[in-house]
Amino acid sequence: MKGRDLEKTEDHGLEGRCGSGWHFMVLAAVLSLVISCGYTFSTGGEQINPHIRKVYIAPFKNLTSEPYVENYFRDAFIGEFVSNRRFEIVGRPDEADATFNCTIKSLITSPLAYNANGIAIQANLNATLSFDFVENSTGNKIWQMANYSIAQNYFVSSAETLFSQDVTKQSGLIKLSYDTAERVYRLLTTGF
C-alpha cells in the first residue's frame, strides 16, 4: 500500500497535491510581490541620528484648568518611549542626548449624549498639545509638532456624585493620554 501511495504521488506530482497547481502559482505571485515591494518591519527612529540614545522627558507644561493632566500625559509618554526600546529614558537633562517637551494648550470637555432627564451620559475630551524633541548638545530641534489635536469619548457615571463623574473623566483622560503618546511617538519616529 505504501508503494501504491508513493506511486500515485509520483504520477501526479505537484498538481496531484495542490489540486490543479494554481495554489502554488498564487502563492508564488504573492511572495514575489511582497519581496519586490521591499516591505520590511521597522522599530522606528531610523531617521533620528543614531547617537541619540538617551532621552529626558521634561515635565509637561499644563496651560489648562484641569489639574494633574500633565502627569497623565507625561506618564503615558514615558511608558511609550520605554516600551518601544529605541531610546533609554533618563532622569535628568544633563544625562540625556535629547529632551522631549510637551505643552498641553487646551482641554475641552463637552457633553455628547443625554438621558431622558437631560443629564449627560457621554462626554468628549478634546486636547490640543504641542511637542518638540531637542538635541541637548546643539539645542537644535530634531522634530516638532504644534497644535496636535486629539479627542476621546467617555461615558459619564450614572451616579450623580461629583466623585463618580471625576473618576469616569479621569479614565477618559488616561485613555486620551495613552492614545496620544502612541500616535505622537509613531509620528516622531517616522519623521512626520
Sequence and secondary structure as in RCSB ss.txt:
>XXXX:A:sequence
MKGRDLEKTEDHGLEGRCGSGWHFMVLAAVLSLVISCGYTFSTGGEQINPHIRKVYIAPFKNLTSEPYVENYFRD
AFIGEFVSNRRFEIVGRPDEADATFNCTIKSLITSPLAYNANGIAIQANLNATLSFDFVENSTGNKIWQMANYSI
AQNYFVSSAETLFSQDVTKQSGLIKLSYDTAERVYRLLTTGF
>XXXX:A:secstr
 HHHHHHHHHHHHHHHHSTTTHHHHHHHHHHHHHHHTT     S TTS TT  EEEE   EE SSSTTHHHHHHH
HHHHHHHHH SSEEESSGGG SEEEEEEEEEEEEEEEEE TTS EEEEEEEEEEEEEEEETTT  EEEEEEEEEE
EEEEE  SS SHHHHHHHHHHHHHHHHHHHHHHHHHHHHHT 
